[in-house]
Amino acid sequence: MSTLHDSADAAMDREDHPEIREGVRRICADFPGSYWRDLDARDAYPSDFVEAMTRAGYLAALIPEAYGGAGLPLRAAGVVLEEIHASGCNASATHAQMYTMGTVLRHGSVQQKERYLPEIAAGRLRLQAFGVSEPSTGTDTTRLKTRAVRDGDHYVIDGQKIWTSRALYSDLMLLLARTTPLEQVQRRTEGLSVFLVDMREAVGHGMTIRPIATMINHNTTEVFFDGLRIPASSLIGEEGRGLRYIMDGMNSERILVSHESLGDARWFIRTAVDYARQRVVFNRPIGQNQGIQFPLARAYAQHQAADLMVRHAAAMFEAGLPCGEQANLSKLLSAEAAWEAAEACVQTHGGFAYAREYDVERKWREARVQRTAPISTNLILAYIGEHVLGLPRSY
Ligand SMILES: Cc1cc2nc3c(=O)[nH]c(=O)nc-3n(C[C@H](O)[C@H](O)[C@H](O)COP(=O)(O)OP(=O)(O)OC[C@H]3O[C@@H](n4cnc5c(N)ncnc54)[C@H](O)[C@@H]3O)c2cc1C
């Protein structure tokens, strides 16, 4: 018999791309909460999960068929991430491959694409590391200090990155570094360049990677560059235009990771509703109390609104329309929807939310990061204030 709960759950994942959703769910079923809890306890990388997703072709979703990928639209790739999160799994070990790919696809040379994309699609190479953030400059990306200086057929790299996730488990890193000093450019957005660094040759020869202990198992690291020499052919596109290339990919990145928050919200709401229907206190299911029911109803409403915005943004992106506003709104609303759902789920579970075996506390910690990375909520609000509402730039 179909219940309100079942239909609410069906409505939450209104089945576009049903085969992809089903395929991802089937894989995720082999990676239950115990798998993720074990990794969490050991700060370990989900190699088996990444391998299973790669084998099924999902991590090559955005690579064109000509290079051995699936050539799917952005929405389909987003659905993969959403289902991973809605299944209680985590896509952080895999998602960068989807969004860093865009920079190589759009701005890489034919030689770079022919050399790397088929290998990535086949799962023989991982492009999972994305080195933008630096310890002293934070969100103020144009002031980043990592330098790449041309020396004959090479660039020599010096500097430091922080929060470079998955660097220990990736073969390639997309790196943003300054090639022209800030004092010598007319606009501070100029003079930054993007490189596709082969980390297999770099580690131990000018690149050092150190893991950072964090509240979530995100395999994130600090990366130090000390005279690292990379071939000049590692440069993506033209020297000095790197920030533009990275910014070009921001909308797709925001839309993709918004799907993860949607998946999280679905997981929290489903898990909380199940618990609220079963847990009996004072001789009634706790879900009968408005104090439990209303936060879940509100979380559901927020999820539905965010879901519509994410679909809208993805459709605009695929139609080739400017979608900075929609991509940013998607990121803001989906991260907030997931966070409200996480709170409601924790509150619904009472003390049991804190017991690791329920996975609620793990998913709660994991969902929180979406309000900070890859872009923090404040910076999205600043974007909306300035670029959508036409208010003076606040920073
Ligand atoms: C788990 C994790 C994984 C990550 N993975 C990667 C990765 O793979 N690659 C990578 O390059 N980076 C990565 N990051 C970095 C992430 O993108 C940054 O942490 C994020 O962009 C914020 O930068 P910050 O930490 O330097 O904060 P800061 O820039 O120091 O900002 C701190 C706070 O101040 C606020 N703030 C700053 N300036 C303003 C302003 N003008 N107006 C209003 N508020 C402001 C911010 O919104 C934020 O809340 C990761 C971070 C985390 C936590």
The ligand as a Tripos MOL2 file, in Angstrom:
@<TRIPOS>MOLECULE
LIG
   53    58     1     0     0
SMALL
NO_CHARGES

@<TRIPOS>ATOM
      1 C1         36.2990   20.2180    3.5820 C.3       1 LIG1
      2 C2         36.8020   21.2600    2.6560 C.ar      1 LIG1
      3 C3         37.2440   20.9080    1.4000 C.ar      1 LIG1
      4 C4         37.7450   21.8780    0.5350 C.ar      1 LIG1
      5 N1         38.2530   21.4950   -0.6850 N.ar      1 LIG1
      6 C5         38.8840   22.4090   -1.4640 C.ar      1 LIG1
      7 C6         39.5580   22.0130   -2.6520 C.ar      1 LIG1
      8 O1         39.5650   20.8410   -3.0420 O.2       1 LIG1
      9 N2         40.2410   22.9590   -3.3560 N.ar      1 LIG1
     10 C7         40.2850   24.2670   -2.9680 C.ar      1 LIG1
     11 O2         40.9050   25.0740   -3.6550 O.2       1 LIG1
     12 N3         39.6280   24.6860   -1.8450 N.ar      1 LIG1
     13 C8         38.9400   23.7850   -1.0910 C.ar      1 LIG1
     14 N4         38.3080   24.1830    0.0730 N.ar      1 LIG1
     15 C9         38.4100   25.5810    0.4820 C.3       1 LIG1
     16 C10        37.0990   26.3180    0.4490 C.3       1 LIG1
     17 O3         36.7420   26.6080   -0.8790 O.3       1 LIG1
     18 C11        37.2770   27.5660    1.3180 C.3       1 LIG1
     19 O4         37.3960   27.1310    2.6640 O.3       1 LIG1
     20 C12        36.1580   28.5190    1.1940 C.3       1 LIG1
     21 O5         36.1450   29.0520   -0.1040 O.3       1 LIG1
     22 C13        36.2930   29.6570    2.1990 C.3       1 LIG1
     23 O6         37.6100   30.1790    2.2160 O.3       1 LIG1
     24 P1         38.4130   30.3390    3.5980 P.3       1 LIG1
     25 O7         38.2930   29.0780    4.3470 O.co2     1 LIG1
     26 O8         39.7860   30.8280    3.3160 O.co2     1 LIG1
     27 O9         37.6000   31.4460    4.3600 O.3       1 LIG1
     28 P2         37.8970   33.0030    4.4500 P.3       1 LIG1
     29 O10        38.0610   33.5960    3.0930 O.co2     1 LIG1
     30 O11        38.9730   33.2310    5.4420 O.co2     1 LIG1
     31 O12        36.5140   33.5190    5.0440 O.3       1 LIG1
     32 C14        36.1270   33.2270    6.4070 C.3       1 LIG1
     33 C15        34.6920   33.6810    6.6050 C.3       1 LIG1
     34 O13        34.5930   35.0820    6.3290 O.3       1 LIG1
     35 C16        33.6090   35.3200    5.3430 C.3       1 LIG1
     36 N5         34.0350   36.4330    4.4750 N.ar      1 LIG1
     37 C17        35.2590   36.6390    3.9130 C.ar      1 LIG1
     38 N6         35.2380   37.7570    3.1770 N.ar      1 LIG1
     39 C18        33.9690   38.2330    3.2390 C.ar      1 LIG1
     40 C19        33.2810   39.3560    2.6730 C.ar      1 LIG1
     41 N7         33.9090   40.2220    1.8850 N.pl3     1 LIG1
     42 N8         31.9690   39.5540    2.9570 N.ar      1 LIG1
     43 C20        31.3200   38.7020    3.7830 C.ar      1 LIG1
     44 N9         31.8970   37.6260    4.3560 N.ar      1 LIG1
     45 C21        33.1940   37.3940    4.0870 C.ar      1 LIG1
     46 C22        33.5090   34.0270    4.5390 C.3       1 LIG1
     47 O14        32.2540   33.9110    3.9100 O.3       1 LIG1
     48 C23        33.7200   32.9760    5.6230 C.3       1 LIG1
     49 O15        32.4930   32.7240    6.2630 O.3       1 LIG1
     50 C24        37.7720   23.2290    0.9400 C.ar      1 LIG1
     51 C25        37.2900   23.5890    2.2170 C.ar      1 LIG1
     52 C26        36.8170   22.6180    3.0580 C.ar      1 LIG1
     53 C27        36.3510   23.0300    4.4240 C.3       1 LIG1
@<TRIPOS>BOND
     1     1     2 1
     2     2     3 ar
     3     2    52 ar
     4     3     4 ar
     5     4     5 ar
     6     4    50 ar
     7     5     6 ar
     8     6     7 ar
     9     6    13 1
    10     7     8 2
    11     7     9 ar
    12     9    10 ar
    13    10    11 2
    14    10    12 ar
    15    12    13 ar
    16    13    14 ar
    17    14    15 1
    18    14    50 ar
    19    15    16 1
    20    16    17 1
    21    16    18 1
    22    18    19 1
    23    18    20 1
    24    20    21 1
    25    20    22 1
    26    22    23 1
    27    23    24 1
    28    24    25 2
    29    24    26 1
    30    24    27 1
    31    27    28 1
    32    28    29 2
    33    28    30 1
    34    28    31 1
    35    31    32 1
    36    32    33 1
    37    33    34 1
    38    33    48 1
    39    34    35 1
    40    35    36 1
    41    35    46 1
    42    36    37 ar
    43    36    45 ar
    44    37    38 ar
    45    38    39 ar
    46    39    40 ar
    47    39    45 ar
    48    40    41 1
    49    40    42 ar
    50    42    43 ar
    51    43    44 ar
    52    44    45 ar
    53    46    47 1
    54    46    48 1
    55    48    49 1
    56    50    51 ar
    57    51    52 ar
    58    52    53 1
@<TRIPOS>SUBSTRUCTURE
     1 LIG1         1 GROUP 0 **** ****
